[in-house]
Amino acid sequence: MAEPILWAHKAAATRSRIARRWNEATQKLEIAVDEETGLPVRERVPQRAHEASSGYSEPRVARHQRTLYVLQHDGTLAHVPMTMGAGDIDGADHFGKYVRAKARHFGWLPVGQCPLRAVAAGTVQPHQLRDADLRASATDGTGKACQGSFGEERWCPHFVAEERARKALNAKVQAKRAAAHQSEADKIIRAGQQQTKDIVSGVANVLADAIRLSQPEPAPRSKRGDTP
């Protein structure tokens, strides 16, 4: 095998790509669009080594496993490098063992594949699943893994549910963490805003009561037959 080369002008096109996300409604991978700008989202991918066996003018991507494409424990889809560097074409046998051990420790899932299949294979433990129904069925053994070919291009329904659950849990964790790290100034500002809101609400209620009391009571209606 030829020695790997790293040419920036040749490899630049492979360092990022247009992101695609699974659309549960259409059951297809579709281009991810930024909700604010309406532009396609680009995601960075780890650089890969190139071989020059067919000539230095036309290098080709080396055929080795550079990354694991996984759903991490926080709900992030990530290309996790399996080697220390792009040119390290044999590193997956060494550094890659550490990465796989880390994936088992945190319960990372191959993108698109059924979580129950990962539980059956022992690469993920039932308690590492965040979807409550999925975790319960994996724990008591009643869950059945999806049949068929699922992966990056076709996501399993159980995987979709697990991704959603992991993202929801991470949002709660981050919100709690942000609240715990609020500065004293932020806390004072928030307290002042709440106090102002309470004062305005109280004044509005007092004014409403005053207006109601200032209105004269309507005269009683005379009954039929009464002498004027």
Secondary structure, DSSP 8 states (H G I E B T S, - for coil): ---EE--HHHHGGGSEEE-EEEETTTTEEEE-B-TTT--B-EEE-----EE-TT-TTS-EE--S--EEEEE-TTS-EEEEESSSSTT-TTGGGTHHHHHHHHHHHHT-EETTS-HHHHHHHTSS-GGG--SHHHHHHHHHT------S--BTTB--HHHHHHHHHHHHHHHHHHHHHHHHT--HHHHHHHHHHHHHHHHHHHHHHHHHHHHHHHS--------TT---
